[in-house]
Amino acid sequence: MQEESPEESFEVENTASEGENAVEASTSETQEKFEEYMPVVPLECADISGGNVFVYSAIYVGDNEFDNEIRGFISFDISKLLGTTIESAKISGKSSIISGTPFKTYGPLIIKAVYWGPRQVTPGDFNLDGVEIVNLLAANFGKSPGVLKNDLQNVVNSNINRYQLCLYFEMSQTDGDGKADYVLYDLSDISLNVTYTK
């Protein structure tokens, strides 16, 4: 009788282990991972300069020949991310045109997460406050900062279906030379790539 006890104990422990493995496998199977580019919403993208809003198929960042600062605003539809867990996020851009010397004149290009909602940009959105995602010393970039992942998750957790960014050079005033210094990005050349599970 005493010799059978260890065998019985071993069998019980082994069964429990198999059960735990089954639960872990089931949990793993339900956590599907996806990687997608979030679609841009063109009508919610614009430039603001001199108190005016300009809607193009591109955004400008810097200043113009009238010595007005230009800030660019871009909106992504993230409705498919609601209820998901963000594993990673990457913001990328490729400039099609650089006029003048915006980086030399004004320093880093800043990308800040802001929110104006599922609507067109208005002049009052020029100074929206938000979360700085990254600052850049070159027009072409691909960045995956932790703050982007965390901020995107916070937005998703708040059931907000837009992720919106403002691109600008942090300047107290323009250089006043009557020449344009800007970076231009086609809307198709700025992307938000997200890996998520659900």
Helices and strands as residue ranges (DSSP letters): H 4-30, E 33-37, G 42-44, E 46-49, E 52-54, E 58-63, E 69-77, G 79-81, E 85-93, E 97-99, H 102-106, E 109-114, G 123-125, E 131-136, E 141-143, H 146-157, E 162-169, E 181-186, G 187-189, E 190-197
